[in-house]
Amino acid sequence: MTSEIIIVFCILFISVILFAFEVFPVDKIAFFILVSLLIFGLIQPEEAISGFSSPATISILCLMIIAIGLEDNGVISWLSKGLEKIKILPLLLIIPLFMFITGAVSSLISTTAVVIVFIKIITDLSKKYKIPKGKLLLPVSFAGILGGSCTLMGTSTNLIINSVVKKSGIEGFTFFEFSLYGLLFLIIGIVVVSALAFLLPTGNNEEFDILDQSNRYLTTVQIKVDSDLIDKTLEETYLFKKDKIKILKLIRGYKTTKMPGKYIKIRANDIFIISGDAKSIFNLKNSDSYLVNHTLSENENIEELENEINVTKIIDLVVLPGSPLINKKFTEIKSYMVNGAKPLGFRNRKKLPNFYERIMQKNIDDLTINLGDHLLVEIPENRFFEFSASEYMTVNRDFDFIPATSKTKRNLTFLILLVVIGLASTSLLPILSSALVGCALLLAFNCIKLGEIYKKINWEIIFLLAGMIPIGIAMENSGADKYLTTQLLDLCLNREPYFIIGVLFLTTMIISGFISNNATAIIITPIAIALAQGMDLPVKPFILAVLFAANFSFFTPMGYQTNTIIYGLNVYKFKHFFIVGGILSITLWIVATFVLSKMI
């Protein structure tokens, strides 16, 4: 063993410790690895930065952009909308149904994005219909991981492994080449987790929910004269359908109706007093059918009103001592809001239910602002600093919402996704080219804005990949990969294929349970290739063993990003992952060893 190999192994060992104990963020650790390899002369400067131009890195970046476009344009929510109908089914059927749908969608769309959307759906179902979310959240995370393993585009790990395989001079995988194996593992996962669901908590007593935004504001909503809602019933409007909105009063001319019924027909200039969360009010403001917190006089022009300020930020302001807003009526505060700000809603510092009765007795415009009350305000983006530095108000929260998109954009985004999948699955274009075409189409049809995309991309993953790819180069340059292969060859000499595949699968799976599955794939894939070639055996079974094992990190909450998100909801304890995920991991290890060894 040479000194260079020893240094590589030391860097790898230290990296594993740092990853496992989360001493630093994973992207920072990857950067440290890159620099360490460079300092010790294990890679050249050009090789050190090669990860940033790697096809795998760029492919994943493009797929992240497409996934953000799908979520922002409502495609994922639209595809999942029908899930609310399952409330009539028994829990024994709801769990496998949720898992199958999550797995199917995750095979084509970013697993993390899909699981986050399903967390929101499950949380809403739990609140509405008392469905125990603890029985669903962990199964959904596991199903997303299993589903993502079914196709080449389902997860970043698959793309990374495919890139390493091509660099080794071996033919890469096609889009659906290993989908049958992935489907088998998904079905086994659904059966095992559904059978073990009794070990999971209900989660109904958990008050903490990072996805729930319970703060509501009072505001008025007026129906525009040219609204397409006129003559429709209240039941057909966003006001009635949205759970986060409560309609308190309807003002029609000089007549006021408290708690209007769902069959009331909408008329032009109807004014509704509502309470709603910031996101709902934001969507109403951006709709063509409503005016939020404004009553038009006869001489006002709607277009002039809407073009009055170019607002790009929604903020929550808290009224501080000495503010000129104190004791002013809500209808008066517009003249006191300087620098182009427009109030959208009002929230009392006390709990809102305590003052519903006051709203029923008087108009919202007659309510007075008190110390500590909250105002939901829209402001020009370039004036944000002036409000954050004010001595009379403080910015409590800066909302970053995406306007509700039209059905046309939603359908167009979904069509672009199908184009990307079609190009990649039929091998008309490589994955990278297909993803680039998808991003270009989204930009061309204004379905995404790069300025917003930059804020939402998980750059941590991009830097992790770019920083870890040089490790494979360093192992090759130093001869560390050949050394490890020799040791494994000695261990596996004259052994049956199932033993070799079993050892490789188990080793990869254990490592991926404690460090990033992407990092694991980068380290183990070259070794698996060299092992197969050294024993003069087919390479694909060994690569697939690494591909599936690197993804199947179910027994800890830190091995895969979706498990970490689920764990952060405070519904589960480590033991739930260790027991349920551990049983699933062992089952899949046995089945995968048997199935993949048959390919040799």
Secondary structure, DSSP 8 states (H G I E B T S, - for coil): --HHHHHHHHHHHHHHHHHHHTSS-HHHHHHHHHHHHHHTTSS-HHHHTGGGG-HHHHHHHHHHHHHHHHHHTTHHHHHHGGGGGGGGS-HHHHHHHHHHHHHHHHTTS-HHHHHHHHHHHHHHHHHHH---GGGTHHHHHHHHHHHHTSSTTS-HHHHHHHHHHHHTT-----TTTTHHHHHHHHHHHHHHHHHTGGGS---TT----TT----EEEEEEEE-TT-TTTTSBGGGSHHHH-TTEEEEEEEETTEEEES--TT-B--TT-EEEEEEEHHHHHHHHTSSSEEES----TT--HHHHHTS----EEEEEEE-TT-TTTT-BGGGGGGG--TT-EEEEEE-SS-GGGGHHHHHHS-GGG-B--TT-EEEEEE-GGGHHHHHT-SSEEEEEEE-------HHHHHHHHHHHHHHHHHHHTTSS-HHHHHHHHHHHHHHTTS--HHHHHHHS-HHHHHHHHHHHHHHHHHHHHTHHHHHHHHHHHHHTT--HHHHHHHHHHHHHHHHTTS-HHHHHHHHHHHHHHHHHHTT--HHHHHHHHHHHHH---SSSSSSHHHHHHHTTTS--HHHIIIIIHHHHHHHHHHHHHHHHTT-
